[in-house]
Amino acid sequence: MDVFYNPKGIGDVLLIPVNDGDRLTTCSKTHGDIVKITNKQDGSLLGYNIFNASDHLSIKGEGKLQLTEELLEQLRTLFNHEQLDDSLDFDLSPKFVVGYVVEKGPHENADKLSVCQVDVGSETLQIVCGAPNIEQGQNVVVAKVGAVMPGGMRIKDAALRGVSSSGMICSARELELENAPQEKGILVLEDYYEAGQPFEF
């Protein structure tokens, strides 16, 4: 799970996005230095903003950061201090991982899409992919559900032309890797990568 800290841009505030939401339909409630943001219509949690973050938390780095168990424990301590009884039961598993394409099949409703079964270590995901170079037996980069792409898009479970898809097989360009090729196609990794290992970029 990613959090965001940009002290030069927005000040000493840690942003913890949980779910997407429209700013026009949000509601916020302040608990000391914690601002809890929810959806006005159904009360669902959208995220938290932690003000004066450096006074409460040991934040290592700036920009997009991985929420670690250490930082999560510090947040739980702060929430307890502010008597905010939210569970903070976040999934800390890596969201960008190496996947192994176990099977590639045709999409029943779209000639240019493939339906892939991808081993990501702990499970096998069905992912619909439109890349022309996707093949069975490849090691690829998978953005799992909950991942936030460098461009800001959050990956969700979806149905593409009527077929369910959980995650995205990524191109070098989508990952904004240096010297990424401009032509369409997913990033194919070397054989020494193992399914399920985190992909760092």
Summary of the structure (lengths in Angstrom):
residues: 201
radius of gyration: 19.1
end to end distance: 15.0
largest distance: 56.1
contacts: 555
relative contact order: 0.15
helix: 10%
strand: 40%
